[in-house]
Amino acid sequence: MSRSAPITEYEKYLRVPELLALQKPAADLSCHDELQFQVVHQAAELWMKLIEHELTLAIQLIEGDHIARTVATLRRVNLIQRHLVDSLSVLDTMAPRNYMRIREVLGRGSGQESPGFKRMMAMPAEVWRVFEALLVRRSVTLRAIHEEPEQHAELFGLAESLIDYDQWLQWWRHRHLLLVYRIIGVGTPSLKGKHSELLEKGMREQFFPALWQVRDEVFGEWTRQMEARGETRGYHG
């Protein structure tokens, strides 16, 4: 990017010249849509870096029993995840033929290699470890929290923030799958096999499975109580 004016303090602080130099120059683009492809993915890596930064803080806050601050931090994380999901809509505007051209210059690169994505997949286990330790310190079970959420409002709020994180990860994978279908079709193989099958397998993964299982337990107990009182409709009525 050519310029004659001196660099501003804003540009210095944000390192704008370096940032804008990370995309291909217009003359080197394989097609017009390659710039949006690079920008969307580079921006996603930055947002995922911020997610890791915030989740690292959340882990420290849980270890220090600062639950309200943890919930606020997770709210920020979940807003970032929402933004990641929404950003995929930009790629919906790309014609399949243009993606084929980008694919030629991308070589064997794959989104599965994204360092930010890998950290997003790994960090739930780190968060869950400190959350379980918190429950031990508070002498309370996940089942008890969900049986009486008003009595454990702080911990219930934290658990709900965690399942929000899990849910957004699953939504992101679902949205990505729809993008893949739209651009390359359902049956087209990727470098690691049929892409749609890989994504569909990933969509079935739950990152905090205990938070989903406890719902089965709570509703199962409620159904048994309903049946004992002669109510057979359960929660399907």
N, C-alpha and C positions, 0 to 999 in steps of 0.2 A: 504494500500500500504506500503510494507516494504521498508526500506531504511537504509543505514549506513552513508551516507554523510550528513554533516550539512545542515540545510535549508538555502537557499540563500536569499539575500535581495529581489530579484524578487518574490520569493515564499511568503515571508513575506508580501510584499506589496499587492499582489493579493490574499493572503490567500488561496494559492493553496492546502495545505493539507486539510483544511476545505471544500473547494470546491469539491475536488475529493472524499471526504468522504460522499458526499450527494447522491451518487448512491449506489445501492446494491452491495455488494461484489460478485465476480464471482460465488462463491459457493452457494449463496442464490438466484440467478436468476431463475425465473420460466422457462425460455428458453433463448437461445442465444440472441434473438432479444429484450429482455427486456431492455438491457443496452441502445441500440439506442433509444428505446421508451422514457426512462427516460431522456437521454441527450438532445434529440430534444425538449422535452417539458420544461425541466428546462431551457435550453438556451432561448427558446421562452419567458419564464417569465422574464428573464433578459432583453431581447430586448424590451419587452413591458414596463418594468420598465423605461428603457431609453426613450422610446417614451413619457411616462407620464412626465418625467423630462424635456424633450425638449418642449413639448406642454405647460407646465407650464411657461417656459421662453417665449414662443411665445405669450402667453396671456399677460404677463407683457410688452413685447415689443410693442404689438399693443396698449395697454393702454397708453404707453409712446410715441406713434406715431413714433416708430423706424421701419418703414416698410421694408427697405432694409435688416436689420438684421433679421426681422421676416421671410422674404422670404428665407434667407439663413438657418435659423433654420428649417423651414418646409422642405427644400430640404433634410436636414439630416434625418428628420423624415420619409420622403417618401423613402429614400434609405434603412432605417431600415425595412420599410414595405416590400420593394422588397425582402430583405433578408429573412424575415419571410415566404413570399410566396415560395421562392426558397427552403427553408429548408424542406418544406413538401415533396419534391421529395425523401428525404432520407427514409421517411416512406413508399414510394411506393415499396421499396425493401422488405418489410415485407410480409411473406406468411400469408394468412388469418388464417390458423391453428395456427400459432404462436400468432397472435393477440388474438385468443380465449383463449389461455393459459394465456396471460397477463391480459385479461379481468377478469379471475377468481381471480387473486391476487389483481387486482385494486379495486375489490368490487363494491360499488355503486358510485365510483368516476366518474365524468363527466367533459369533457372539458368546458361545460357551467358554471362550478363553478370556472373557472380560474379568479383570481383577476385581472391579467393583461388584459385579454380580456374584463372584465367588465369595466375597466377604459377606454380602447380604445373605447368602445361603448358610454360611458358617456361624454367623453371630447369634442366631437364635439359641443355639446350644449353650453359648457362653452366658447369655442373658438368663436362660432357664436355670442354669446352675446356681446363680446367686439368688434367683427368685425362690427356688426350693429351700435354700439355706435361710432365707428370710422367714418362710413359713415355719421352719423348725424353731427359729429364734422366737417367733410369736406364739409357738405352741398351738398352731391351728392347721387344719387340713384344707385342701382345696374344696373338698366336698362341703365342709362346714361353711366356708365362705359363700358358696353358691346356695346353700340351704337357707342361710340367713344373711343376705347381702346388706341389709340395713344395719345389722350388728357389726359387720366388718366392712364398712363403707370404703375405708381407705384402701384396704387390700383388694376389695372387689373392683374398685376403680382401676387399680394397677393391673389386675388380671384382664379387665376389659380392654385396656390399652394394649396389652400384649396380644390379645386375640385380634385386635384391629390390625396390628402389624402383620400377623399371620394372614389375615384375610386380604390385606392389600397385596402381599406377595403373591397370593394365589390369583387375585384379580389381574395383576401385572402379567403373570404367565398366561392366563386366559386371553388377555388382550393381545399379547404377543403372538399367541397361536392364531388368532383371527387375522392378524397382520400377515403372518406367513401364508395362510390360506389365500388371502387376497392377492399377494404378490407372486407367489410361486406355485400355488395350487395345493391340493391335499396330498397327492401321491408323489410329489417330486422329492427325490432323495437329497440329503445334504452330505457334507463331508463325513459325518459320523453316523450315517444311516438315514432313514426316512425322517426328515425334520419334524413332521407333524406327530409322528409316533413318539419321538423323544420329548417333545413338549407336552403331549398328552400324559405321558408317564410322569413328568415333573409336576403336572397340575394335580395329581393325586396325592402329592406329598403334603403333609401337615407339619408345620414347624414347631408348634406347641401342641402335640397330640393330646396331652392330658387335659388341656382346656376345652377340647372338643368332647373327649370321653366323659368328662364330668357332667356334661349336659345330658348324655345318655343315662347316666346314673340318677340324676335328679329327676328327670322325666319318667324314668323307669319306676322309681319309688312312688312318684305321684300317681302313676297309672295303677300300681298295685293297691294303693290306698283307695282310689276311685272304685276299683273292682270289688274291694272288700266291703264298700258301702253300697254295692249293687249297681254302680255306674259302670257300664261296659264300653262306653264310647271312647274312653281315653281322651287323648288330646286330638283325635281326629274328628270328634263330634262337632 
